[in-house]
Amino acid sequence: MGFDIVEKFKDKKLKERIKNRDQEAFEILYEQNADHIYRFIFFKIGKKEEAADLSSLAFLKTWEHIQKKSLKEKDTLRALLYKIARNIVIDHYRENKKDNLSLDDENNRIDIVDESSDIERDASNQFDYEVLSNKMMELKNEYREVLVMRYVNDLSLDEISQISGKKKINVRVLLHRATKALKEIMNEK
């Protein structure tokens, strides 16, 4: 789902306001993206407190980046936030000398609670989620990352392209290969 003309105009105006140190504009950016950035980071590191800290750091660095540098016209604020968040996660792993990025592991289960659902459906969904999470761990990190950005965080191909530094066609191919690989893993017995 890409930005339409109205959204691009709103994004451009918001960028201008933030560039002029408008804190209210930055609060709008924060409110629109805080949950998404937190979830993106959490799926990478699997620790709630660290994900919250790193999310805050992502917004701080975004503010600083906008104040110090000129943004390209085509770059959206959302893509900039994800790019900075992605780099923060990479730096976090370098500092902690961890080799593998993780969606979930034995010590850090991701629990999603929906209080309005029934027990049978909850059990079925939890089983499906656990199977999917375990199967995704078998994918290459690059595949996991693109699947999370596209299907968990609902980023457009353009935004993923800006975040990853890859051409849009390469992102599309990567997403296709990741989806195909996940389907193959899910179909294995």
N, C-alpha and C positions, 0 to 999 in steps of 0.2 A: 504494500500500500504506500504509494509515493506521495510527496507533497504536491498539492495542486497550486494554482497561481495565488490564491488567497493565503494559503499557508506560507508560501515563500515570501509573500509581502509582509505578513505578520512576523516571520522569522527575521527578515531584514530589518524591520523597525525595532524589534526587540534587541537585535545585535547593536544597532546604533545607540539605543538607550543605555545598554550595558556599557558600551564603549565610553559613554559620557558619564559613567559612574552612577547610574540610576539604580539605587538599591531595590526599589520596588520592581523594576524590570527583572533584576536578578532573582528576586523572590518568585516571580512568575515562572522563570526558567526552572528554579528549584522545585516548585510545586508540581510542575508538569513532568519532571523527570526523576525526582528523588527515588521513588519506588523502583523505577526501571533500572537505574544505575545501581542501587543497592542489590537488586535481584541478580543483575549481571555479574557483579563482583562476588556475591554470595555463591553463585553457581560455580565460580572459578575456585574459591578458596574454602568454602564449606564451614566457615566460622562466623557466627552472627556478629560478635563484638568487633572482630577485625574488619568484617565487611562494612559495618556501620562507620568505623573510623576511616577506612579507605574511601568510602563514598563521600564523606565530608571533605576529605583531602582532594577528591576529584573535582568537587565544586569549587574549592578554594583555588586549585591550580587553573581551573577554567576561567575564573574571575581574573586571576593574574595574567593568564595568557591573552585574554581579550584586551586587557589594559596595556600590555606591552607590545603586542604584535597586531598587524593588520590581518584580518581574516579574508580569505578568498571569497569572492562573491558566491560561488557555487556551494561552498561549505555551509552546512546547516549547524545551528547550535547543538542540536541533538547529536549529530555525527561527531562534532568536536568533543562533546562530553564523553561519548563512548570511546573515542580515540585516547583521550586522557585517562579514562578509567582503565582501559586495556593496558596502557603503559604503566600505570600505577601497580596493577596486578603483576606485571612482568618484573618491575622493580622490587616488589614485595617478595617474589619468589627468589630473585637474585640475592636479596639481603638475607633471606632465610635459608638459602642454599637447598631449596626443594626442586627436584627435577620435573615432577609431573604436576600439571594442573589438574584439578579434580572437580567433577560435578558433585560427587558424593563418595564417601568411603565408609568403612565399617564403624569408625569412631564418630563420624559426623553425618548422621542421617538427616535428610531434608524432610521435614514433616509439613504437609499442607493440610490444614484443617478447614472443613466446610461444615459448619454447625447446622446448616439447613438440610443436609442430606440424610438418607436413611442408612441403617447399618449394613445391609446387604450391598447396596451400591458402594458404600464407603470401602468395604472389604475388597470388592472387585476392583475399584479404582486404585486402592492402595497396592494390590497385587500387580495390576497393570503398570503402575508407576514404578514399583520396585524392579519389575522385569525390564522396563524401558531404561531406567537409570543404570542398571547393571549392564545391559547390552550396550548402552552408549559409552560406557567405560572401555569397551573393546575397540572403539573407533579411535582414529588418530586425533590428536588434540585439535588440529586444524578443522577437521570435520565436526567435532563436538562444538567448537566455538561458532562456526557458521550456522549450525542448527539452532543453537541457543539464541543467537542474535536474531535469526529470522523467525523462528516459531515460538520461542518463549518471550522474547522482547519485542517481537513484531516490527523489526526494522526493515526498511525497504532495501532493495538491492543497491540503490544509489548510496544509501547511508552505510551499508556494510562495505561498499567499495571505498568510501571515504575513510572509514575506520581502519580497514585492513591495508589500505594502500594498493589494492589490486584493482584492475580494470573491471568494470561492471560485467563484461562477458566472462571473465575469469571467475568472478564470484558466482555467477549463474552456473557455470560448469562445476565449480567446487560444491555448490549446494546440491546440484543434481547427483554428483558422485557420493556425497555424504548421505543423502536420502537413500540412494540405491544400496550403499554399504550397510546402512542401518536396517533396511528391509531384508537384506540377505542374512544379517545376523539374527534378526527377529524370527526368520523362518527356519533357522537351524534348530535341530532338536537337542 
